[in-house]
């Protein structure tokens, strides 16, 4: 535990927890010391590590378009598919007119022409497929037709629900907001200035008598607030390094009239590695924002009379955030105070982190819904196929065995083709494009055989 002085207040900091503060009275220092703002810098670093994080793009799930296409094919196979296929070949986008009361008119009116057209194209392209041939040849009973239409309606409703879940958009939103909290928005992302116009006091905050004025940059981004805590005003050097007591000291340029972006990159790196995707949770963000809110609300300066300030105030807390290296220093950031609640307001980065906690909860819920819907869609798709054939679900092992039998037949046919050349090497050479090779040590009349 290391006591760190904040003007007339001595703060005891547990650097292994999230900056738990207790106060001890200390004598005012003549000038800011190295490490004066280390505790508050480390507290904001917790938020920086979160804001540096990037959620990965969600892995691709079930191919919804493929599932929808098979459903469309089943729907078309239920009606006069030949007429629909013919119309699909002739029509681009405009739906054709089918005879009133016909099965094709009923199907394509109920499910839309684009849906019918997609199913017809699939049936034509895959007309050699055994299952599709079965769909088309089966004489569907009224009972099967009703079951299929009911299942199709459920399928399409479930599909519509699934399409409402846009995980990739949610993730992009989270990553974008995190970056805004870290770096600011627009031109703020590439430039950091605390002096010039506005000057440092205006940018970080000032106190005049009993009036406390929030900085114009205060709360806009973690970058701006950390630079208010860590960058001194021009003094000819980088001392003192108020945000750390590490050796060598983590010094930054004085705030002067120069761009502090390079120094921000140093401080950002010093905060540590980004929180992992596993650690980026609603619970973590909620705990972090609650702790930071309490830290910011805690009074600073003499008699703790200035809430919603981070950093060091000297001279009884009557100095501004001027970054001076003398007894009248104030190396701090001052936030607006909400009337009646004593809480800081207009902390954009804090609001973003709180919104992230909510959005992460939504993302987790969306992932659960997406997984449930994916399972439902696959099951419904199987049901559609089974109803269309009027049979029980095909056994996967039987399907695999059928595939294996087909492969064996094809292999035997290829070998037989090669064996037709018998032991004639020249004739065998002419069959090289069929995969045949001449093996002089092979069986009699079978020296021309299939390459392994």
N, C-alpha and C positions, 0 to 999 in steps of 0.2 A: 504494500500500500504506500503510495507516494503522495505527500501533500503538495498541491499545486495552487499557487496564489492567484486570485482574481481580484486585483485591487485590494479593497479592505476585507475581502473574504478569502479564507483559505479552504480549498475544497479537497477532500480526501477522495482519491480515485482508485477504484479497483479496475485495473486495466484488463483483467480477464473476464469481467462481467461487462454489462452495457452501461458503464459510467454511472455507478451509484454514488450519489452525492450526499455528504454530510458537511456541516459547516463548523469551522473553528475560527475564532477571531485572530487576525494577524495584523501586524503593523504594516502600514502602507509602504510600498517600495518606492525608491527614488526614481527608478526607471524600470521599464519592462525587462524581465529576465528571460533567458532561454527556457523554452518549455512552458511558458506562462499559459498558453492556450492549448497545450497538448491534450488535456482531457476532453475539451469540446471538439477538437480536431478528430480525435479518435472516435468520439460519439458520432460525428457526421460521416466518418469513414465507414461505419456500419451501413449507413444508407448508400454511400458511394458503391460499396461492394454489391449491393442489391441492384442499383441502377446500372452497373456495368454488365450485368447478366444479360444473356440472350436466350430466350426459349427457342428450342429447335423446331423446325417445321414439322408438323404432325406427319407420321408415316401414312402412306397411302393405304386406305382401307379397301373394302369390297368395291369392285368396279360396278358402280351403279348403272352406268350406261349398258353394260353387258346384261345385267339382270333385267333391266327394262326392255331390252331388245328381245330377250327370250320370252318375256311375258307377252310382248306384242305378237311374237310369232305364234304363241299358243292361242291368243285371242283370234288371230286371223284364221288359224287352222280349224277353229270351231265353226266358221261360216263357209261361204262359197269362196275359198281361198283363190281358186283359179281366176275368177273374175277380178278379185282385188289385186292379184299379181299383175294381170294384164293392165289394169288401170294405173298401177304404180309405175309400170314401165313408160307409160305415156304422159303421166302428170308429173310436174315438178313440185309445185307447192300447193296449187289450188286443188281443193278436194273435189273429186268427181261426184256425179249424181248417180246413185244406184236406185233401182226400182223400189218404190215404196213397199214396205213390209218384207223386203228380202233380208236374208241373214246378214249379207254384207253391209246393207244399209244400216241395220240395227247395230252391228258391231262398230262400224266406223263412225256412226253418229254418237254412240255412247263413249267411245274412247278417243275420238278425234282422228282426223285423216293422217296427220303426221305419225301418230302412233301406229295406225294401220299400215301406212306406207313402209315404216321401218320393219314391221313384222313381215310384210310381204317380201321385202328385199332379202331379209334373213332366210326365209323359207326357200327362196329361189337359189340363193348362193350356196345353201347347205342342203340341197335337195337329195344328195346321196347319203346323208346321215341317217342311220338306222332309226333312231328315235323320232326324227322328223318324219320319215316315211311312215312310221307307225301312227303318229299324230294325224297325218293327212288321210291315211287309209281307214282309220277306225270310224265306225258309225256311232257317233255320240248320241247317247240316249238323252231325253229331256232332263232326267235326273242329273246326269253328268254335266250337261250344259248349265244347269242352274248352279251346281257346285262350282263349276269353273268361273262363271260370271261373278259369283259371290266372292270367291277367292281373289279374282282379278281386281275387284273393287277395293278389297282390303289391301292388296298389294300396292295399288296406285296411291291409296291414302297414306300408307306407310312410307312409300317412296317420297311423297310430297313432304312429309314430316322430316325425313332424313335430309332432304335438300335444304331445309331451313337451318341446319346445323353447319356453320362454316368455321370449322376449327382453324383453318389457315388464316382467315381474316381476324379471328380473335387473337391468335398468336402475333400477327403483324401489329395489331393494335397495342398489345402489351409491350412488345419490343420498342415500338415508336414512342410510347409514353415514358418508358424507362429512360430512353435516351434524352428526351426533353427534360426530364427531372434532373438528369446529370449535367447536361451541357447547356440547357436553355433552348430557345427557339430561334429560328432564322439565323441572322448574322451573329447572334450571341454564341452560336456553336463554334465559331472559328476565331473569335476575338474576345479578349478579357482586359478591360481597362477600368481602373479605379480612380484615375486622376484626369486632369484636363477638364472637360465639360461633360458630365458633372464632375465635381471634385470628389475626393475620397469621402469627406463627411456627408455629402449629399448622396453618394452612391451607397454607403454602408450604414449611415444613420448619425444623428446628432442630438445633443441635449443642450437646451438653453434655458437656464433657470429651472422651472418646474415643467417645461415643455419638452417632451421627448418626441422626435420626429423619425419615423422609419426611413431606412435607406431606400432609394429608388430601385436598387438592385436586390434588396433584401428579400429572400424567399423566392426569387425568380428561378434560381437553379442552385444545385449544390455547389457548382463551380464558383458562382459569385459569392456565396456565403463563406466558403472555405478561403477564398482569396482575401476577403475582408478580415478573416481571422489570422491569416498567415503572412500577408505582405505588408511591410512597414512603408512609411512615407520616405521620400528621398533623404538619405543620410550619408551618402558616399560609400556605403557598403551594404552587405546583406544582413548585418547583425542588428538585433539578436534574432536567432531562429526561434520564434515564439511558439511554433507548433510542434516542436520536438526537442528532446534533450539527447537524442541519439548521437553517437560519435561515429563518423563525422556528422556534424549537425546538418539537418535537412533545411538548408537555407533557400530562400527565394529572393528574387530581385526586389528592390524597393519599388513601390507602386508608381512613383514618378509619372512620366508622360508616355511610358512605353507599354507595349502589349505584353500582358502577363501570361499569354497562352502557353509558352514553353514551360513556365514554372508550374502552371496548372497540371500539365502532363506529368511533371515530376511528382507532385503531391498526389495526383490520382493514382499513380503507380504505387506510391508509398502506402496507400490505403489497403492494399492487398489484392488478392485475386478475386474475380467475380464469384458470387454465390453460385453454387452448382444448380443445375435444373432440378435436382432432387431436393435441394434446400430452399428453393424459391417457392414457398408455400404461403397460403393465406395466413396460417398461424404465425409464421415467422414475420411476415409483414405487419400483421396486427400488433404483435408484441413490440416490434421495432418502433412503429409510429407512436404507440402509447408511451414508450420510454422517452423518445425524443420530445414529444409534446410536454411531458412532465419536466424534462430538463430545461426546455426553453421557457416554460412558465415560471420556473423557480427564480425568485428575485436575485438580482445582481447588484453590486455596488454597496455602499454603506447602508447598513440596516436592511439589506435585501429589498431596497425600495424600487428597484427597476426590474419588473418582470419582462419576459419576452425579449431577452437579450442573450446572445452568446458571445463569449470572449471576455476580455479584461477591461474593466472601467477603473480608473484611478481617481484620486482627488475627491473621494467620497462619492464617486459615481457621477460627478458633474461635468466630466469631460465628454467630448464627442468621440466618434470612432475615427480619430484623425490619423492613427498609425504613427504618432510621434514617438521618438526614442528618448523622451525626457520625462520629468515628473508629471507632466500634464497629458500623459499618454491615454489613449483609448484605442485598443486594438480589438475591434468588436463588430458585430452586426446587430442592428436594432430592427425588430419587426413591429408591425402594427398590432395594437391591442383591441380586441373586440369589447365594446362597451358592455358592462354588466356581467361578462363571463370571465374576464381577466385572461382569456386565451388569445394566442397569437392568431392573426388572420392574414389572408392573402399570401400564405406560404404555398406557392404553386407546386414546388417539389413535394411538399408534405401531402398536399391534396392528391397529387398523382400517385404517390405510394399507397395512400388509402384507397384510391380507386383501383389500384393494381390488386389489392387484397380482395376486393369485390370481384374484379374481372377474373382473377385466378380461380376463385370459387366457382364462377360461371363456367370457366374452361373445364374444370374437373367434372362439373355436372354435364356439360356438353359431351365430354369424352364417354361418360357412362351411358348417356342417351345414344350416342353414335354407335357404341358397341352393342347395345340392346337392339337398336334398329337394324344394324348390320346382320345380326343373328336372325332377326325376324324376316328380313328380306331374303336371305338365303333359304330359310325354311319355306317361305311362301313360294319362292321360285321353284323349289322342288315339288311342292304341293301342286302347283300349276301343271307341271309336266306329268305328274302321276295321275291327276284327274283327267288330263287330256287323253292319256292312253287307256284310262279305265283300269289300270293295274295297280298292284302294290308297288312301293318304291323298289327300284332295281337294286339288287345286291351288288355292292361295290366290288366284291371279290369276283362275282360272275362277269362283271364288266371288264375287270382286269384280265380274267381268263380268256374272254372273247378277244381282247386286244392281243394277247399272247398267241392265241390260235391263228389269228390273222397274220401276225408277224411270221410265224412258223411256215405258213402256207406261202407267203411271199418269198421267204428264204429258199424254200424247196424249189420254187419255180425258177429262181435265179440260177441255182446250182444245175438244174435240169437243162437250162438254156446253154450253159457253158459245156456241159457234158455232150451236147450235140456235136461238138467238134471232135469228140473222142480223143485220139492221140495225134491229131493233125496240128502241128505247132503253128503253121501258117494260118490255118483256119481259126485257131484259137486267138492268134494275134489280132484278127479282125474283130474280135469280141471284147477287146480291152475296155472299150467304152461302157461295156456292161459289167465291168468289174472282174472279168475272167483273166486267169493267168495260166501259163503252161508249166506243169510240174513233171519233169522227166521221171521222177521217182514215184509218181502217183500210180493208182490202180490202173489195170489194163482197161482201155476204152473210157477212162475217166481222168486222163492226165490233164485235160483242159478242165479246170475247176474254178470255183469262185474264190477270189482273193479273201484272205482272212482280215 
